């Protein structure tokens, strides 16, 4: 999940996994896979940075939680 800011200064949390496109039109528009669009105050680069940070955190957490090399499915 990433936090972005609408133009009315309210914050919005978006599931980064659902982002389909981020474009500057010149305002930054985030389009989700369900077609919903959000115009946000952050730049395209800021949104991308936040998504990358989110992905890195989730990958790291997954590696820490699943550090066993043995399959424990029974």
N, C-alpha and C positions, 0 to 999 in steps of 0.2 A: 504494500500500500504506500502511496506517496501523497503528500499534502501539497496542495496548490491553492492559490488565492484568486478568487473571483474579483472583478473590477469594483464591486461594492465593498471590498475589503474583508469579506467573509471567507473562511477557509473551508476547503473541500478535500475530502480524502477519497482518492481514486484507486481502484485496484489496478496496479501496473500491469497485471497479466491480461487485462481486458483492453489495453490501449492498442488500437489498430494504426492510427496515424497521429502525428503531431505536425502542424503546419503553421507558418506565419502568413497571415493574410491581410494586413500586417499584424493584426492581433494574433496571439497564439491560440489556436483551436485544437483541442484534443478530441479525437473521435474514437469512441469505443467500438468494440466488435458488434454491439447490438445497435449501432447507428446513432446513439446518443452523443451529442456534441457539447463541449464545455469551452467557453472563452475564458482564458486565465491571464493573470498579470505577468506570470513568469515568461521568460524567453524560451524558445524552442531548446536552446542549449541547456538551460536550467532544468527543464523537464527531462531531457535525455539524461543529464547527470544524476538526477534523483532516481530515475528508473534503473540506471546502472548500479547505483549505490544499493538500492533495494535488492536487485538481483544478486549482487555480491554478498549481502547479508544473508539472504535466504540460502544461497549455495553454501556459505560458511556454516550456518546453523545445521544444515542437512548433513554436512561432513562431520560436525562434532557429534550430532545425535547418532549418526550411523557409522561410527568409527570402527566397529567390529568387522573383521574380515570374514567371519563365519555367518552362514545363513541360518537364522534362528526360526524360520518359518516351519511350523509343524502341523 
